[in-house]
Amino acid sequence: MQKPSCLSLLLGLLLFFVFASSFVDAKIHHHDFVVQETAVKRQCNSHNRITVNGMFPGPTLEVNNGDTLEVNVVNKGQYNVTIHWHGVRQLRSGWADGPEFVTQCPIRPGGSYTYRFTIQGQEGTLWWHAHSSWLRATVYGALIIQPQDGSSYPFTTPNRQAPILLGEWWNSNPIDVVREATRTGGTPNVSDAYTINGQPGDLYNCSSPQDTVVITVDSGETNLLRVINAALNQQLFFTVANHKLTVVGADASYLKPFTTSVLMLGPGQTTDILITADQTPARYYMAARAYNSAQGAPFDNTTTTAILEYKSAPCLANNSSCSTPPVLPSLPAYNDTNTATAFAASFRSRTKVQVPTDIDQNLFFTVGLGLLNCPPGASASNCQAPNRTRFIASMNNVSFALPSNFSLLQAHQQSIPGVFTTDFPAAPAVQFDYTGNVSRSLWQPVRGTKLYRLKYGSGVQIVLQGTSIFTAENHPIHLHGYDFYIIAQGFGNFNPKTDTSKFNLVDPPLRNTVGVPVKGWAVIRFIADNPGVWLMHCHLDVHLNWGLATAFLVEDGVGELQSLQPPPDDLPIC
């Protein structure tokens, strides 16, 4: 093994002291998460659902940049569970990242595990959620990262702020829904409602105004709304009637402010907006509905609402009944790709940034769906995708399969053979017209637990190319353990000879989840400076279940500060 040089040790110590001195006021936050079954009343009925501390959504955690979190999760539910801290860099603390069978084995019913990690150089809005089966439907909450003490926002301090969590609700147990889809090989039933902070809003049957979320404002004030798309399987448009939205941040990174009338968030994405109460005092609906880019695919075509309420609205000032309905906004059509594209194209980092230019790994990953042929003699009830097949998804024609006896990180750290291989292809084995009429011979991927190995410090560029195998749609791709720069997005097949002219190497946005446009592509870059095993997957959970994922194995660098920390003593075992 290569010994660290005196210079590298000196630089490491210098970086350590600089980093440590910048967080002298950091705090340690202790939280207890009890995962349990709770009766939740929605749409006329009471439903038993898995929640955290009996809350839906779960508790909001608020910290400062530089603080440390210790969250003890006790599983009193009936299902295995893990918690993922979505967007947290987890520098050297991969054991706390949370995806089941990737960085840990699940917390079994009756078990517990304490997640320990430090927020390092991130400010804004992230979130946490279950990363086991479809428990994320009700196990999620906001993670708000304020500036360090003594620092401030790069914009005027808002009068107040509030998290806005967009979600999906099933009247059936979501675990039963995904298990049935796994059995049949078909698509799972779509949700029955969308929610804002856990409530569908009063446009749904059996939902009363008293149960609709209300955000109160004073005339003239400017407030910060932290919008999070926690839905399982749906990109969502979001707007506020008659109000302009000024976007100032996304995925815990500040942006060059821009004004819009509508947001579009893929599952996993967050967007921070300033909203000024400059309209006639009244009550205005906030609303969210689907952006569904997959042609002909079923989706939940309903609208969830909350209410932005001026305290000086006449009915409130006179203490009378507010019988006039709130003002209803207009939302884009469910298939309005132009609006979704224009919104994504508006994102820029707040200042010039240092985009990696020395690229050691130039990767090309296709992402999309497929169909798996059923074996001879298989029951028709287990092959309910088109033409008696089963749905499957893949990257570079490899459908990702999770292990069950060890986590990938455990197998890597302990050199356990036979759990995974490191031969995930850097490009598809067969080049084809990715967004055209794809030959049926390419519709069926191979199953495997294949990782891609990266040396510590490598400069990485990935072209994420959408495909039209079976159907094309927008895929929100999330990379664990890293932020990355989105340097370009476009439609059609990526052309390295012409599309490189579109690269933004000056002020591209820094994100952890990128929407790969329907019948299009996106290019991201990052430095592999965080050792461990890091999942990259589509954040539409139905696609993750079908295998639209891979993982990077990032090797240790030189010395302790470039190496994965040892596993904690209470790490769950399989």
Buried (B, 14 or more C-beta within 10 A) or exposed (E): EEEBEEEBBEBBEEEEEEBEEBBEEBEEBEBBBBBBBBEBEBBEEEBEBBBBBEBBBBBBBBBBBBBBBBBBBBBBBEBBBBBBBBBBBBBBBBBBBBBBBBBBBBBBEEBBBBBBBBBBBBBBBBBBBBBBBBBBBBBBBBBBBBBBBEEEBBBEEBBEBBBBBBBBBBBEBBBEBBBEBBEBBBBBBBBBBBBBBBBBBBBBEEBEEEBBBBBBBEBEBBBBBBBBBBBBBBBBBBBBBBBBBBBBBBBBBBBBBEEBBBBBBBBBBBBBBBBBBEBEBBBBBBBBBBBBBBEEEEBBEBBBBBBBBBEBBEBBEEEEEBEEEBBEBEBBEBBBBEBBBEBBEBBBBBEEBEBBEEEBBEBBBBBBBBBBBBEEEEEEEBBBBEEBBBBBBBBBBBBBBBBEEBBBBBBBBEEBEEBBEEEBBEBBEEEBEBBEEBEEEBBBBEEBBBBBBBEBBBBBBBBBBBBBBBBBBBBBBBBBBBBBBBBBBBBBBBEEEEBEEEBBBEBBBBBBBBBBBBBBBBBBBBBBBBBBBBBBBBBBBBBBBBBBBBBBBBBBBBBEBBBBBEBBEEBBEE
